[in-house]
Amino acid sequence: MKTWFFTEDAYPYLPDPAEYESIRVNLPNRHYDPLKGADLYHMYLDMWLAAEDHGLEIMVNEHHQTATCVVPAAPLLLAILARQSKTARLLILGNPIANRNQPVRVAEEMAMIDVISRGRLECGFVRSVPWEASAANITAFRGANRLWEAHDLILKAWTTHDGPHPPVWVTIGSASSAVPVAERDYVGAVFLAGYMNVRKIFDGYRAAYLKRHGRPAHPDRLAYAALVYVAETEAKAREGAEKNLWYMHSNKVTPHHSNPPGYHAPDVAVNFMKGADSVVPRNPSLEDQMARGNVFAGTPDQVYEQIKTLYEYAGGFGHLIMMGQAGFLTMAETLGSLKLYAKEVAPRLKELVARHDHGRMQELRAATPDRQLTELGSFGLEFTR
């Protein structure tokens, strides 16, 4: 299993949440101190380079008009890391191409970064979260269609004259959204899906992959993202994990930005209106998020067992996206967790995947195609070639 370290580059120095409507879209910029912001950018860049020093890969992402992530242009950070890092794979997850009007520009940016890094880029595409549509002056309607249209143009720009392209990742949030990702043999990445959703999403990917390619999907086609904090003692780990949970505690979003017309399928939009399907959890507790499989926290042994349990429940995956820093977690606290994870958890996860991969692949290869589909589950999905 590969581990990708990331932080959303939060700016946590904010007033009481009761004093503003939302941390997203309309938070006044008077709350931002550029001197503190500069210090934070440098700290986050140092964190990613430290992750590389300890054998982990690097992931960056972007969001807009929010203090939870003050990276409005991930390619800029990625360009810095392409020069300063030496060995780590560089994943951008991702480019919100449904909201960008010049897909060819994205193709050019990513090609440049791939060349600077000497071929270490992994290029992820995302639709973007619903509250960013209006801020980008983009209609939320048919965003998934725009994502794949932009994707097609980017791939055409990369490959028309026999050019290669970097590995591609796409985020997936349902069994149906996993189908086009699996059909293209891309890595499908799930964020904070937890036990409630991860298995059906991954099995949807596996079923589509088998249907299209005639063979089981390798675990390295799937990725899971969660908040992670490791410490020598359970008490210290809980303290760090509570700080990391700032990301969820502070993610205050207005309802009209969470559910813009046309972004969600009608049934999902109805659930949002009923308050039954909120993207951002309300007042999350550490215990609840750990039970859901969204947070892994504890000693190295405990964290390994937590990840192993979800891994086995999900049917296996080859990448763990480790959100190792958020909010007020300091450089020292983050590095302490990162070092323990890299030394005592990551090697065991690699062994876990190697064992599982060998046994599962042998079992599925020996099965008939019909049995393979039965093993992977049936979801009533429509597959197209």
Sequence and secondary structure as in RCSB ss.txt:
>XXXX:A:sequence
MKTWFFTEDAYPYLPDPAEYESIRVNLPNRHYDPLKGADLYHMYLDMWLAAEDHGLEIMVNEHHQTATCVVPAAP
LLLAILARQSKTARLLILGNPIANRNQPVRVAEEMAMIDVISRGRLECGFVRSVPWEASAANITAFRGANRLWEA
HDLILKAWTTHDGPHPPVWVTIGSASSAVPVAERDYVGAVFLAGYMNVRKIFDGYRAAYLKRHGRPAHPDRLAYA
ALVYVAETEAKAREGAEKNLWYMHSNKVTPHHSNPPGYHAPDVAVNFMKGADSVVPRNPSLEDQMARGNVFAGTP
DQVYEQIKTLYEYAGGFGHLIMMGQAGFLTMAETLGSLKLYAKEVAPRLKELVARHDHGRMQELRAATPDRQLTE
LGSFGLEFTR
>XXXX:A:secstr
 EEEEEE         GGGSS SBS   GGG  HHHHHHHHHHHHHHHHHHHHTT EEEE   SSBSS   S HH
HHHHHHHHH SSS EEEEEEEGGG S HHHHHHHHHHHHHHTTS EEEEEE   GGGTTTTT   TTHHHHHHHH
HHHHHHHHHTTS     EEEE  SHHHHHHHHHTT EEEEES HHHHHHHHHHHHHHHHHHHHSS   GGGEEEE
EEEEE SSHHHHHHHHHHHTHHHHT    HHHHS TTTS HHHHHHHHHTSS SS SS  HHHHHHHTSEEEESH
HHHHHHHHHHHHHHT  SEEEEEEE TT  HHHHHHHHHHIIIIIHHHHHHHHHHHHHHHHHHHHHS HHHHHHH
H         
